[in-house]
Amino acid sequence: DDMVAILVRALETPGVEGIFNATAPQPVTQRHFHRALASAVHRPAPWVAPAPLLRLGLGELSGLLLGGQRVYPRRLEDQGFTFRFPRLEEALDDLSNAS
């Protein structure tokens, strides 16, 4: 919902141009995401993929999962955009209750 709202805002608001980080305002680690997703779908999360296995399977792309990006939506926040789901848990709860 937030991504669609960002896109609609960009299309409908005069003067909005340039690059925006379309991310939630509270970044999380892959481990946090894994546990939050498991919790939202009421499943256990006993395993975390070991870093060497990710490096072997994904090569250079593993850096995206292992290193993270720490991207913040500063321009959106500075322009007053309000996120419906600022926290991962809220977004996952909404998605898991949608069906």
N, CA and C atoms as an extended XYZ file, in Angstrom:
297
Properties=species:S:1:pos:R:3:atomname:S:1:resname:S:1:resid:I:1 pbc="F F F"
N         0.815       -1.199        0.000 N   ASP     1
C         0.000        0.000        0.000 CA  ASP     1
C         0.862        1.267        0.000 C   ASP     1
N         1.931        1.240        0.787 N   ASP     2
C         2.807        2.415        0.839 CA  ASP     2
C         3.490        2.657       -0.499 C   ASP     2
N         3.940        1.604       -1.149 N   MET     3
C         4.610        1.777       -2.443 CA  MET     3
C         3.653        2.377       -3.469 C   MET     3
N         2.430        1.894       -3.494 N   VAL     4
C         1.435        2.440       -4.425 CA  VAL     4
C         1.171        3.904       -4.090 C   VAL     4
N         1.057        4.232       -2.811 N   ALA     5
C         0.817        5.619       -2.405 CA  ALA     5
C         1.984        6.522       -2.822 C   ALA     5
N         3.198        6.014       -2.735 N   ILE     6
C         4.376        6.792       -3.155 CA  ILE     6
C         4.317        7.057       -4.661 C   ILE     6
N         3.994        6.031       -5.431 N   LEU     7
C         3.913        6.182       -6.886 CA  LEU     7
C         2.789        7.129       -7.291 C   LEU     7
N         1.626        6.991       -6.683 N   VAL     8
C         0.499        7.875       -6.985 CA  VAL     8
C         0.862        9.313       -6.637 C   VAL     8
N         1.484        9.504       -5.497 N   ARG     9
C         1.902       10.845       -5.073 CA  ARG     9
C         2.868       11.457       -6.078 C   ARG     9
N         3.820       10.647       -6.549 N   ALA    10
C         4.800       11.149       -7.519 CA  ALA    10
C         4.131       11.547       -8.834 C   ALA    10
N         3.106       10.807       -9.222 N   LEU    11
C         2.414       11.102      -10.480 CA  LEU    11
C         1.452       12.279      -10.373 C   LEU    11
N         0.851       12.454       -9.214 N   GLU    12
C        -0.200       13.457       -9.067 CA  GLU    12
C         0.243       14.774       -8.443 C   GLU    12
N         1.422       14.823       -7.861 N   THR    13
C         1.867       16.033       -7.177 CA  THR    13
C         2.801       16.833       -8.074 C   THR    13
N         2.391       18.050       -8.442 N   PRO    14
C         3.266       18.888       -9.277 CA  PRO    14
C         4.589       19.180       -8.553 C   PRO    14
N         5.647       19.165       -9.299 N   GLY    15
C         6.954       19.507       -8.736 CA  GLY    15
C         7.694       18.353       -8.099 C   GLY    15
N         7.049       17.200       -7.967 N   VAL    16
C         7.742       16.042       -7.399 CA  VAL    16
C         8.538       15.390       -8.512 C   VAL    16
N         9.845       15.411       -8.372 N   GLU    17
C        10.707       14.801       -9.378 CA  GLU    17
C        11.996       14.371       -8.715 C   GLU    17
N        12.761       13.617       -9.435 N   GLY    18
C        14.042       13.164       -8.907 CA  GLY    18
C        13.937       11.781       -8.296 C   GLY    18
N        14.943       11.447       -7.520 N   ILE    19
C        15.056       10.109       -6.947 CA  ILE    19
C        14.548       10.105       -5.513 C   ILE    19
N        13.738        9.087       -5.207 N   PHE    20
C        13.230        8.887       -3.862 CA  PHE    20
C        13.556        7.461       -3.440 C   PHE    20
N        13.915        7.282       -2.194 N   ASN    21
C        14.092        5.938       -1.646 CA  ASN    21
C        12.727        5.466       -1.179 C   ASN    21
N        12.146        4.543       -1.922 N   ALA    22
C        10.817        4.023       -1.589 CA  ALA    22
C        10.980        2.845       -0.633 C   ALA    22
N        11.418        3.158        0.565 N   THR    23
C        11.633        2.149        1.597 CA  THR    23
C        10.863        2.560        2.839 C   THR    23
N        10.621        1.607        3.711 N   ALA    24
C         9.994        1.926        4.991 CA  ALA    24
C        10.981        2.741        5.823 C   ALA    24
N        10.482        3.552        6.739 N   PRO    25
C        11.380        4.409        7.515 CA  PRO    25
C        12.218        3.684        8.564 C   PRO    25
N        11.925        2.409        8.813 N   GLN    26
C        12.695        1.664        9.805 CA  GLN    26
C        13.294        0.419        9.172 C   GLN    26
N        14.533        0.511        8.670 N   PRO    27
C        15.154       -0.660        8.046 CA  PRO    27
C        15.390       -1.764        9.066 C   PRO    27
N        15.402       -3.003        8.584 N   VAL    28
C        15.621       -4.148        9.468 CA  VAL    28
C        16.693       -5.048        8.862 C   VAL    28
N        17.266       -5.872        9.693 N   THR    29
C        18.240       -6.854        9.226 CA  THR    29
C        17.500       -8.031        8.598 C   THR    29
N        18.232       -8.832        7.844 N   GLN    30
C        17.640      -10.029        7.247 CA  GLN    30
C        17.142      -10.970        8.347 C   GLN    30
N        17.895      -11.073        9.415 N   ARG    31
C        17.484      -11.926       10.551 CA  ARG    31
C        16.166      -11.442       11.144 C   ARG    31
N        16.037      -10.126       11.341 N   HIS    32
C        14.789       -9.555       11.862 CA  HIS    32
C        13.643       -9.846       10.895 C   HIS    32
N        13.874       -9.657        9.591 N   PHE    33
C        12.843       -9.922        8.595 CA  PHE    33
C        12.406      -11.384        8.649 C   PHE    33
N        13.361      -12.286        8.723 N   HIS    34
C        13.082      -13.729        8.778 CA  HIS    34
C        12.189      -14.063        9.969 C   HIS    34
N        12.525      -13.547       11.110 N   ARG    35
C        11.750      -13.838       12.330 CA  ARG    35
C        10.375      -13.170       12.302 C   ARG    35
N        10.315      -11.946       11.799 N   ALA    36
C         9.030      -11.243       11.728 CA  ALA    36
C         8.081      -11.930       10.745 C   ALA    36
N         8.615      -12.385        9.613 N   LEU    37
C         7.795      -13.091        8.636 CA  LEU    37
C         7.274      -14.400        9.218 C   LEU    37
N         8.127      -15.142        9.885 N   ALA    38
C         7.709      -16.401       10.509 CA  ALA    38
C         6.618      -16.145       11.549 C   ALA    38
N         6.777      -15.113       12.323 N   SER    39
C         5.778      -14.765       13.327 CA  SER    39
C         4.443      -14.378       12.686 C   SER    39
N         4.488      -13.607       11.617 N   ALA    40
C         3.267      -13.144       10.952 CA  ALA    40
C         2.462      -14.295       10.365 C   ALA    40
N         3.146      -15.332        9.896 N   VAL    41
C         2.438      -16.471        9.303 CA  VAL    41
C         2.331      -17.643       10.287 C   VAL    41
N         2.672      -17.371       11.541 N   HIS    42
C         2.530      -18.341       12.635 CA  HIS    42
C         3.278      -19.642       12.346 C   HIS    42
N         4.532      -19.493       11.957 N   ARG    43
C         5.403      -20.625       11.670 CA  ARG    43
C         6.706      -20.447       12.456 C   ARG    43
N         7.344      -21.547       12.794 N   PRO    44
C         8.634      -21.425       13.480 CA  PRO    44
C         9.713      -20.896       12.533 C   PRO    44
N        10.723      -20.297       13.112 N   ALA    45
C        11.859      -19.787       12.330 CA  ALA    45
C        13.148      -20.318       12.944 C   ALA    45
N        13.327      -21.646       12.916 N   PRO    46
C        14.474      -22.215       13.627 CA  PRO    46
C        15.811      -22.039       12.936 C   PRO    46
N        15.805      -21.845       11.614 N   TRP    47
C        17.080      -21.805       10.904 CA  TRP    47
C        17.315      -20.462       10.247 C   TRP    47
N        18.568      -20.114       10.245 N   VAL    48
C        19.010      -18.939        9.498 CA  VAL    48
C        20.089      -19.457        8.550 C   VAL    48
N        20.010      -19.048        7.294 N   ALA    49
C        20.984      -19.521        6.309 CA  ALA    49
C        22.378      -19.046        6.696 C   ALA    49
N        23.352      -19.957        6.775 N   PRO    50
C        24.712      -19.559        7.117 CA  PRO    50
C        25.333      -18.696        6.008 C   PRO    50
N        26.094      -17.708        6.408 N   ALA    51
C        26.709      -16.782        5.456 CA  ALA    51
C        27.541      -17.496        4.391 C   ALA    51
N        28.365      -18.500        4.739 N   PRO    52
C        29.149      -19.166        3.692 CA  PRO    52
C        28.256      -19.839        2.635 C   PRO    52
N        27.129      -20.397        3.055 N   LEU    53
C        26.213      -21.033        2.118 CA  LEU    53
C        25.590      -19.989        1.179 C   LEU    53
N        25.233      -18.831        1.729 N   LEU    54
C        24.702      -17.757        0.894 CA  LEU    54
C        25.748      -17.260       -0.098 C   LEU    54
N        26.972      -17.120        0.361 N   ARG    55
C        28.054      -16.672       -0.538 CA  ARG    55
C        28.282      -17.678       -1.667 C   ARG    55
N        28.220      -18.950       -1.323 N   LEU    56
C        28.419      -20.002       -2.317 CA  LEU    56
C        27.277      -20.005       -3.339 C   LEU    56
N        26.060      -19.905       -2.865 N   GLY    57
C        24.902      -19.981       -3.745 CA  GLY    57
C        24.617      -18.710       -4.524 C   GLY    57
N        24.866      -17.563       -3.914 N   LEU    58
C        24.506      -16.290       -4.547 CA  LEU    58
C        25.688      -15.496       -5.061 C   LEU    58
N        26.884      -15.873       -4.683 N   GLY    59
C        28.070      -15.143       -5.140 CA  GLY    59
C        28.038      -13.698       -4.658 C   GLY    59
N        28.291      -12.756       -5.574 N   GLU    60
C        28.346      -11.337       -5.216 CA  GLU    60
C        27.011      -10.809       -4.696 C   GLU    60
N        25.914      -11.385       -5.166 N   LEU    61
C        24.588      -10.936       -4.711 CA  LEU    61
C        24.367      -11.185       -3.222 C   LEU    61
N        25.119      -12.096       -2.632 N   SER    62
C        24.958      -12.385       -1.204 CA  SER    62
C        25.228      -11.150       -0.353 C   SER    62
N        26.015      -10.215       -0.880 N   GLY    63
C        26.302       -8.982       -0.142 CA  GLY    63
C        25.048       -8.189        0.177 C   GLY    63
N        24.033       -8.284       -0.682 N   LEU    64
C        22.772       -7.584       -0.413 CA  LEU    64
C        22.082       -8.132        0.821 C   LEU    64
N        22.172       -9.433        1.026 N   LEU    65
C        21.552      -10.047        2.198 CA  LEU    65
C        22.434       -9.954        3.430 C   LEU    65
N        23.724      -10.089        3.228 N   LEU    66
C        24.634      -10.139        4.372 CA  LEU    66
C        25.095       -8.760        4.840 C   LEU    66
N        25.222       -7.828        3.922 N   GLY    67
C        25.756       -6.520        4.283 CA  GLY    67
C        24.697       -5.478        4.567 C   GLY    67
N        23.575       -5.570        3.887 N   GLY    68
C        22.518       -4.591        4.084 CA  GLY    68
C        22.801       -3.297        3.348 C   GLY    68
N        21.839       -2.419        3.372 N   GLN    69
C        21.946       -1.174        2.624 CA  GLN    69
C        21.765        0.072        3.493 C   GLN    69
N        20.984        0.003        4.553 N   ARG    70
C        20.693        1.158        5.415 CA  ARG    70
C        20.187        2.344        4.591 C   ARG    70
N        19.109        2.124        3.881 N   VAL    71
C        18.498        3.156        3.046 CA  VAL    71
C        17.313        3.744        3.799 C   VAL    71
N        17.213        5.059        3.808 N   TYR    72
C        16.123        5.747        4.499 CA  TYR    72
C        15.354        6.624        3.511 C   TYR    72
N        14.057        6.788        3.723 N   PRO    73
C        13.237        7.609        2.823 CA  PRO    73
C        13.216        9.081        3.236 C   PRO    73
N        14.373        9.697        3.396 N   ARG    74
C        14.469       11.070        3.916 CA  ARG    74
C        13.661       12.082        3.100 C   ARG    74
N        13.781       12.045        1.768 N   ARG    75
C        13.063       13.031        0.943 CA  ARG    75
C        11.552       12.892        1.108 C   ARG    75
N        11.067       11.650        1.183 N   LEU    76
C         9.634       11.445        1.386 CA  LEU    76
C         9.205       12.010        2.736 C   LEU    76
N         9.967       11.709        3.765 N   GLU    77
C         9.644       12.205        5.101 CA  GLU    77
C         9.725       13.724        5.155 C   GLU    77
N        10.745       14.300        4.536 N   ASP    78
C        10.898       15.757        4.536 CA  ASP    78
C         9.734       16.449        3.843 C   ASP    78
N         9.123       15.762        2.875 N   GLN    79
C         7.988       16.339        2.153 CA  GLN    79
C         6.651       15.958        2.773 C   GLN    79
N         6.694       15.348        3.959 N   GLY    80
C         5.468       15.079        4.702 CA  GLY    80
C         4.736       13.797        4.356 C   GLY    80
N         5.383       12.881        3.628 N   PHE    81
C         4.721       11.616        3.313 CA  PHE    81
C         4.516       10.828        4.597 C   PHE    81
N         3.317       10.290        4.777 N   THR    82
C         3.004        9.487        5.952 CA  THR    82
C         2.863        8.029        5.534 C   THR    82
N         3.650        7.181        6.136 N   PHE    83
C         3.604        5.760        5.826 CA  PHE    83
C         2.440        5.102        6.561 C   PHE    83
N         1.714        4.277        5.846 N   ARG    84
C         0.654        3.499        6.490 CA  ARG    84
C         1.276        2.411        7.357 C   ARG    84
N         2.404        1.867        6.886 N   PHE    85
C         3.095        0.800        7.607 CA  PHE    85
C         4.551        1.179        7.824 C   PHE    85
N         4.855        1.984        8.823 N   PRO    86
C         6.244        2.387        9.050 CA  PRO    86
C         7.121        1.258        9.593 C   PRO    86
N         6.479        0.239       10.187 N   ARG    87
C         7.238       -0.884       10.750 CA  ARG    87
C         6.933       -2.157        9.976 C   ARG    87
N         7.923       -3.002        9.824 N   LEU    88
C         7.792       -4.265        9.097 CA  LEU    88
C         6.656       -5.114        9.655 C   LEU    88
N         6.575       -5.222       10.958 N   GLU    89
C         5.570       -6.080       11.573 CA  GLU    89
C         4.149       -5.658       11.189 C   GLU    89
N         3.913       -4.358       11.104 N   GLU    90
C         2.588       -3.861       10.723 CA  GLU    90
C         2.253       -4.266        9.288 C   GLU    90
N         3.215       -4.149        8.390 N   ALA    91
C         2.997       -4.504        6.982 CA  ALA    91
C         2.754       -6.010        6.841 C   ALA    91
N         3.552       -6.814        7.523 N   LEU    92
C         3.383       -8.267        7.438 CA  LEU    92
C         2.059       -8.713        8.041 C   LEU    92
N         1.657       -8.112        9.150 N   ASP    93
C         0.360       -8.441        9.748 CA  ASP    93
C        -0.773       -8.129        8.783 C   ASP    93
N        -0.685       -6.979        8.118 N   ASP    94
C        -1.709       -6.603        7.155 CA  ASP    94
C        -1.742       -7.604        5.998 C   ASP    94
N        -0.587       -7.987        5.487 N   LEU    95
C        -0.537       -8.942        4.381 CA  LEU    95
C        -1.057      -10.315        4.789 C   LEU    95
N        -0.717      -10.755        5.982 N   SER    96
C        -1.140      -12.102        6.415 CA  SER    96
C        -2.632      -12.145        6.744 C   SER    96
N        -3.225      -11.006        7.059 N   ASN    97
C        -4.666      -10.948        7.362 CA  ASN    97
C        -5.500      -10.639        6.123 C   ASN    97
N        -4.853      -10.338        5.002 N   ALA    98
C        -5.570       -9.951        3.794 CA  ALA    98
C        -6.271      -11.125        3.114 C   ALA    98
N        -5.790      -12.331        3.351 N   SER    99
C        -6.395      -13.464        2.637 CA  SER    99
C        -7.470      -14.154        3.414 C   SER    99
